[in-house]
Amino acid sequence: MFERIQAMFAKWHQIKEIEALSPADLHDLGMTRDQVEFFVRMPADVPERMAKMASVFGLTEDQLKANKADYMDLLNVCGHCGARKACGKLLPHADTASRAEADFCPNAPTYGQMSPTH
């Protein structure tokens, strides 16, 4: 319980820091204030889950991150996904999963387009 309260206060402090960012700071980051806030609020496991799911489509983490704007879009979709339960069942077996098994993933069409075996 105490750890949850600590995490809540840490997020609150991060949001306050984001609110204090100047337009120049945001420009340097290449993100809007809303985007930065989303990433702070996003579940911490999203980048790892997304990388594992992308591996089902033959993508490496480097390939996934090659285009910053595309990567941010993928994170946004993954962070708002309603299929976390299905994802959680598939990811422990990502190394043997097929693309068809991952068709529930809202990022699947993008992973398919990005895949070197497209």
Residue frames relative to the residue before (quaternion, step in Angstrom):
aa qw qx qy qz dx dy dz
M 1.0000 0.0000 0.0000 0.0000 0.00 0.00 0.00
F 0.6613 0.5145 -0.3082 0.4505 3.57 0.90 -0.94
E 0.6350 0.5358 -0.3259 0.4510 3.58 1.05 -0.78
R 0.6280 0.5247 -0.3366 0.4658 3.61 1.03 -0.71
I 0.6473 0.5040 -0.3180 0.4752 3.57 0.98 -0.81
Q 0.6360 0.5183 -0.3272 0.4688 3.58 0.98 -0.81
A 0.6570 0.5063 -0.3093 0.4651 3.58 0.93 -0.87
M 0.6352 0.5310 -0.3273 0.4554 3.57 0.99 -0.80
F 0.6786 0.4726 -0.2938 0.4794 3.59 0.92 -0.86
A 0.6116 0.5412 -0.3528 0.4567 3.60 1.05 -0.69
K 0.6536 0.4950 -0.3115 0.4803 3.59 0.95 -0.85
W 0.6256 0.5410 -0.3332 0.4526 3.57 0.97 -0.85
H 0.6652 0.4893 -0.3032 0.4755 3.60 0.95 -0.86
Q 0.6340 0.5241 -0.3331 0.4609 3.58 1.00 -0.75
I 0.6406 0.5133 -0.3251 0.4695 3.58 0.97 -0.83
K 0.6385 0.5172 -0.3261 0.4675 3.60 0.97 -0.80
E 0.6401 0.5113 -0.3240 0.4731 3.60 1.02 -0.74
I 0.6366 0.5183 -0.3238 0.4704 3.57 1.03 -0.78
E 0.6409 0.5284 -0.3215 0.4546 3.57 0.97 -0.84
A 0.6836 0.4914 -0.2778 0.4627 3.58 1.15 -0.62
L 0.4913 0.6643 -0.4407 0.3509 3.60 1.22 -0.18
S 0.3993 -0.7069 0.5352 0.2331 3.54 -0.99 0.85
P 0.6588 -0.4794 0.3770 0.4405 3.59 -1.22 0.22
A 0.6287 0.5323 -0.3350 0.4574 3.59 1.06 -0.72
D 0.6253 0.5299 -0.3341 0.4654 3.60 1.02 -0.79
L 0.6681 0.4981 -0.2939 0.4681 3.57 0.92 -0.93
H 0.6222 0.5340 -0.3312 0.4669 3.58 1.05 -0.80
D 0.6472 0.5195 -0.3126 0.4620 3.58 0.96 -0.87
L 0.6688 0.4840 -0.2879 0.4853 3.57 1.07 -0.74
G 0.3303 -0.7538 0.4939 0.2806 3.55 1.18 -0.59
M 0.6315 0.4983 -0.3188 0.5013 3.54 1.20 0.63
T 0.4559 -0.6292 0.5407 0.3225 3.53 -1.29 0.37
R 0.6652 -0.4861 0.3783 0.4220 3.55 -1.26 0.29
D 0.6418 0.5284 -0.3191 0.4550 3.59 1.00 -0.84
Q 0.6463 0.5161 -0.3260 0.4579 3.58 0.98 -0.79
V 0.6488 0.5070 -0.3197 0.4689 3.58 0.94 -0.86
E 0.6523 0.5083 -0.3142 0.4662 3.58 0.94 -0.87
F 0.6212 0.5405 -0.3486 0.4478 3.59 0.95 -0.79
F 0.6968 0.4803 -0.2899 0.4470 3.57 0.84 -0.94
V 0.6212 0.5186 -0.3462 0.4746 3.58 1.10 -0.55
R 0.7228 0.4385 -0.2383 0.4780 3.58 1.01 -0.82
M 0.5103 0.6695 -0.4050 0.3567 3.56 1.24 -0.43
P 0.5544 -0.5876 0.4531 0.3769 3.62 -1.01 0.69
A 0.5644 -0.6626 0.3890 0.3019 3.55 -0.88 0.98
D 0.6861 0.5122 -0.2926 0.4259 3.59 1.10 -0.56
V 0.4253 0.7443 -0.4472 0.2550 3.61 1.23 -0.17
P 0.6819 0.4725 -0.3415 0.4418 3.69 0.68 -0.81
E 0.6576 0.5019 -0.3134 0.4664 3.59 0.99 -0.79
R 0.6458 0.5105 -0.3187 0.4699 3.58 0.94 -0.86
M 0.6598 0.5186 -0.3046 0.4505 3.55 0.95 -0.92
A 0.6484 0.5148 -0.3184 0.4617 3.60 0.96 -0.82
K 0.6507 0.5044 -0.3185 0.4698 3.59 0.98 -0.80
M 0.6561 0.4999 -0.3176 0.4677 3.57 0.95 -0.86
A 0.6445 0.5207 -0.3257 0.4555 3.59 0.95 -0.82
S 0.6086 0.5654 -0.3569 0.4272 3.60 1.09 -0.64
V 0.5531 0.5906 -0.3890 0.4404 3.59 1.19 -0.50
F 0.7193 0.4149 -0.2189 0.5123 3.57 1.15 -0.70
G 0.5937 -0.6175 0.3416 0.3867 3.57 1.28 0.29
L 0.5191 0.6444 -0.4102 0.3835 3.57 1.24 0.34
T 0.3363 -0.7005 0.5899 0.2196 3.54 -1.11 0.73
E 0.6478 -0.5081 0.3848 0.4173 3.55 -1.24 0.30
D 0.6201 0.5394 -0.3416 0.4560 3.60 1.04 -0.72
Q 0.6497 0.4999 -0.3158 0.4777 3.59 0.97 -0.81
L 0.6332 0.5478 -0.3164 0.4460 3.54 1.03 -0.84
K 0.7537 0.3881 -0.1865 0.4965 3.57 1.02 -0.87
A 0.3834 0.7704 -0.4538 0.2315 3.61 1.25 -0.05
N 0.7694 0.2027 -0.1155 0.5947 3.59 1.01 -0.78
K 0.4229 -0.7541 0.4445 0.2343 3.56 -0.39 1.27
A 0.6707 0.5035 -0.3083 0.4491 3.60 0.86 -0.91
D 0.6576 0.4960 -0.3080 0.4762 3.57 0.96 -0.86
Y 0.6386 0.5303 -0.3226 0.4548 3.57 0.98 -0.85
M 0.6467 0.5128 -0.3147 0.4687 3.57 0.95 -0.85
D 0.6385 0.5152 -0.3262 0.4695 3.60 0.98 -0.79
L 0.6490 0.5164 -0.3137 0.4623 3.58 0.95 -0.88
L 0.6427 0.5158 -0.3148 0.4709 3.58 0.97 -0.85
N 0.6390 0.5341 -0.3206 0.4513 3.55 0.97 -0.87
V 0.6675 0.4867 -0.2984 0.4780 3.57 0.89 -0.93
C 0.6711 0.4958 -0.2975 0.4639 3.58 0.87 -0.94
G 0.6700 0.5223 -0.2948 0.4374 3.58 0.96 -0.85
H 0.7329 0.3735 -0.2200 0.5244 3.58 1.19 -0.49
C 0.3853 0.7725 -0.4418 0.2442 3.57 1.30 0.09
G 0.3133 -0.7504 0.5575 0.1671 3.52 -1.08 0.81
A 0.6423 0.5377 -0.3138 0.4471 3.59 1.27 0.04
R 0.1959 0.8212 -0.5166 0.1426 3.59 1.10 0.62
K 0.6225 0.5475 -0.3488 0.4370 3.59 1.04 -0.70
A 0.6657 0.4810 -0.2920 0.4901 3.59 0.91 -0.93
C 0.6252 0.5403 -0.3211 0.4627 3.55 1.03 -0.83
G 0.6685 0.5179 -0.2909 0.4475 3.55 0.92 -0.94
K 0.6505 0.5005 -0.3146 0.4768 3.59 1.14 -0.58
L 0.7044 0.4754 -0.2625 0.4571 3.58 1.03 -0.78
L 0.6576 0.5919 -0.3237 0.3353 3.59 0.82 -0.98
P 0.6214 0.5273 -0.3869 0.4315 3.66 0.93 -0.55
H 0.7410 0.3349 -0.1898 0.5502 3.58 1.27 -0.40
A 0.2205 0.8274 -0.4930 0.1541 3.59 1.22 0.47
D 0.6465 0.5518 -0.3316 0.4094 3.59 1.01 -0.73
T 0.7584 0.3070 -0.1967 0.5402 3.60 1.21 -0.36
A 0.4944 0.6787 -0.4202 0.3440 3.60 1.26 -0.06
S 0.3665 -0.7061 0.5615 0.2279 3.53 -1.21 0.57
R 0.6585 -0.4981 0.3882 0.4094 3.54 -1.29 0.32
A 0.6267 0.5544 -0.3356 0.4327 3.57 1.01 -0.80
E 0.6436 0.5211 -0.3214 0.4594 3.58 1.07 -0.72
A 0.7113 0.4387 -0.2360 0.4959 3.58 1.21 -0.52
D 0.3714 0.7709 -0.4648 0.2274 3.60 1.21 0.19
F 0.5513 0.6035 -0.3924 0.4218 3.62 1.24 -0.21
C 0.5759 0.6184 -0.3691 0.3868 3.58 1.18 -0.54
P 0.4238 -0.7227 0.4771 0.2655 3.61 -0.72 0.98
N 0.6569 0.4810 -0.3155 0.4874 3.59 1.23 -0.30
A 0.3955 0.7587 -0.4559 0.2453 3.62 1.23 -0.14
P 0.6655 0.4894 -0.3434 0.4469 3.66 0.80 -0.79
T 0.6579 0.4988 -0.3123 0.4699 3.59 1.00 -0.77
Y 0.6299 0.5158 -0.3374 0.4725 3.59 0.96 -0.82
G 0.6430 0.5338 -0.3190 0.4471 3.57 0.98 -0.84
Q 0.6713 0.4865 -0.2941 0.4756 3.58 0.98 -0.80
M 0.6842 0.4906 -0.2742 0.4648 3.56 1.06 -0.76
S 0.5473 0.6716 -0.3768 0.3278 3.55 1.18 -0.62
P 0.5000 -0.6588 0.4709 0.3069 3.58 -0.99 0.82
T 0.7027 0.4068 -0.2597 0.5227 3.60 1.21 -0.41
H 0.1445 0.8361 -0.5051 0.1580 3.55 1.28 0.62
